[in-house]
């Protein structure tokens, strides 16, 4: 158990400077960071590298995943509008859900490009709204999604936007295969 704890301490750096009421998550091994509300707790989200959720309302959560890619930049995927609409319709939405994209933005930080978009997935009697960020770096295609159910979205939108806007890719050394 001691070895496991030491590995966790080496893998995740301490918080640098998070806004008030947020904590920082920094993963130096996998090359990314973001902030999340300080009252959320970590949890395992299948297929994702990190995830935090509200202690009471589990549908309010943030999760980060990545997959290997040979692309060097997000622009290598195609035009932003086409890529995002395709992603929301064919990856995020289940066949029974109606996807709607509300907003798309691009930002550049430390030479890396990020696409942020707000979207809703609606099905019979339920809707969920989220911000998602996609970016490419370190030979990986990163995705961060932070959202809540539609009933709570208007109250939480600004809080969750801080989480979305905080996502950054960190430069890491390539690992030998």
C-alpha angles and dihedrals in degrees: 000000000000091000091052092051092049091050090053091050091050094046099050120050122215120264112282104196119329123182116257112288092020135095126212124237114199121179108189093177097055096030111241144097140191141157128246134187109285094232093058121098132214121256140170112265110186113250095010131107097218136005139174129187140187111272092233108021104049093185088070103080148127125223135179128202136164140191131197117266139178090213117107101202139018090248089065087073093065137257113349096236094050095045094048096045090048092047094050094044099042106027110023099037125069116223090259094052129090109221123209125183113206105178141003127196137175125210134175124212125174090348094306122116122223130189116206122188138174118219143166130216112202129189134162106309097348139072133179126195126198148165116233130191125197125189140156127225141125089032089298138111105221126200127188119186123185122174153130140213115286095252091062099034098094091054095044103035097098093045091050093045088062088057092049094047092049096063113117135170114229122208112251133180114257114252122234115248 
